[in-house]
């Protein structure tokens, strides 16, 4: 099954953010064309492209719709095929590291010294741990051929 093409739109050429997100979505579609995907994923992608091509939205409404469709597609592709964009795990684990590792380390450090104001000391430590874990997972995904050659920037 083929992935449909995103229609070229000229009605937002003066909106840089919308232009960037729209072209990023087109790049994502081109990268997904190179992968073997299930029928369900093809169906979701083509339905999303149809909705975007038929949409009369522009400006903030179109930006929101594009981000929603892009997120839905990426979640489904990751869930079914474990295919992810560049730095997907790094971004995910940076936040997890700060909350799962950084806060407990900061609390322990603050309580041991007797100054809970030092709680924030753990956040950069957790962030570093999270980034390291995420980068190793991204490298593993790249080595296994499960990484798309695109970095998603919102």
CORNORGI-V638349 format. One record per residue. PHI is phi in degrees with one decimal (none if undefined). NEAR is the number of other ideal C-beta (glycine too) atoms within 12 Angstrom. Layout:
BEGIN
phi:PHI near:NEAR
phi:PHI near:NEAR
END
This chain:
BEGIN
phi:none near:16
phi:-97.9 near:14
phi:-90.4 near:28
phi:-69.0 near:23
phi:-87.2 near:17
phi:-80.7 near:32
phi:-66.2 near:18
phi:-74.4 near:14
phi:-119.9 near:24
phi:-106.0 near:12
phi:-77.6 near:17
phi:-134.5 near:24
phi:-64.3 near:13
phi:-91.3 near:11
phi:-101.2 near:21
phi:-62.6 near:12
phi:-62.4 near:20
phi:-63.9 near:27
phi:-57.9 near:23
phi:-64.6 near:19
phi:-68.2 near:32
phi:-64.8 near:35
phi:-70.1 near:24
phi:-63.2 near:29
phi:-63.1 near:42
phi:-62.6 near:27
phi:-64.3 near:24
phi:-60.2 near:39
phi:-60.5 near:35
phi:-63.4 near:19
phi:-68.0 near:28
phi:-68.2 near:38
phi:-63.1 near:25
phi:-80.8 near:17
phi:-107.0 near:29
phi:-83.4 near:16
phi:-122.6 near:29
phi:-76.8 near:18
phi:-61.8 near:14
phi:-61.5 near:17
phi:-68.4 near:28
phi:-58.0 near:26
phi:-62.7 near:20
phi:-60.6 near:29
phi:-61.8 near:37
phi:-66.4 near:26
phi:-64.2 near:20
phi:-64.0 near:34
phi:-63.4 near:31
phi:-59.8 near:18
phi:-61.0 near:24
phi:-68.2 near:37
phi:-67.0 near:25
phi:-88.3 near:16
phi:-65.5 near:25
phi:-101.0 near:13
phi:-66.4 near:22
phi:-151.5 near:22
phi:70.0 near:20
phi:-64.2 near:15
phi:-65.0 near:17
phi:-68.6 near:28
phi:-59.3 near:27
phi:-62.7 near:20
phi:-63.2 near:27
phi:-59.0 near:40
phi:-64.0 near:27
phi:-61.9 near:22
phi:-66.6 near:33
phi:-62.5 near:37
phi:-63.6 near:23
phi:-61.7 near:24
phi:-64.1 near:42
phi:-61.8 near:37
phi:-62.9 near:23
phi:-67.4 near:27
phi:-65.1 near:36
phi:-68.3 near:27
phi:-66.4 near:17
phi:-85.1 near:23
phi:-121.4 near:25
phi:59.4 near:22
phi:-95.1 near:32
phi:-133.3 near:39
phi:-75.9 near:35
phi:-58.2 near:27
phi:60.3 near:25
phi:-64.3 near:32
phi:-70.1 near:30
phi:-60.3 near:31
phi:-64.4 near:27
phi:-63.2 near:27
phi:-76.1 near:28
phi:-62.3 near:29
phi:-68.0 near:22
phi:-62.1 near:23
phi:-62.9 near:30
phi:-64.5 near:29
phi:-84.6 near:21
phi:-82.4 near:22
phi:-108.0 near:27
phi:-63.5 near:29
phi:-62.8 near:27
phi:-61.6 near:21
phi:-63.8 near:28
phi:-63.1 near:28
phi:-63.7 near:23
phi:-60.6 near:19
phi:-65.0 near:24
phi:-63.1 near:20
phi:-70.3 near:17
phi:-67.4 near:15
phi:-88.8 near:14
phi:90.9 near:9
phi:-130.5 near:14
phi:-66.8 near:17
phi:-64.2 near:13
phi:-84.4 near:19
phi:-53.7 near:23
phi:-68.4 near:20
phi:-59.1 near:24
phi:-73.9 near:29
phi:-60.6 near:27
phi:-66.0 near:20
phi:-65.2 near:25
phi:-62.8 near:31
phi:-63.0 near:29
phi:-61.2 near:21
phi:-62.0 near:27
phi:-61.8 near:31
phi:-63.5 near:27
phi:-62.6 near:21
phi:-63.3 near:26
phi:-62.6 near:28
phi:-64.8 near:24
phi:-67.9 near:17
phi:-68.9 near:29
phi:-63.5 near:28
phi:-64.2 near:20
phi:-64.0 near:19
phi:-62.3 near:27
phi:-65.6 near:22
phi:-64.6 near:11
phi:-88.7 near:14
phi:73.3 near:16
phi:-105.2 near:25
phi:-115.2 near:30
phi:-80.6 near:34
phi:-86.2 near:22
phi:-153.2 near:28
phi:-107.7 near:20
phi:-84.4 near:31
phi:-120.0 near:19
phi:-103.0 near:18
END
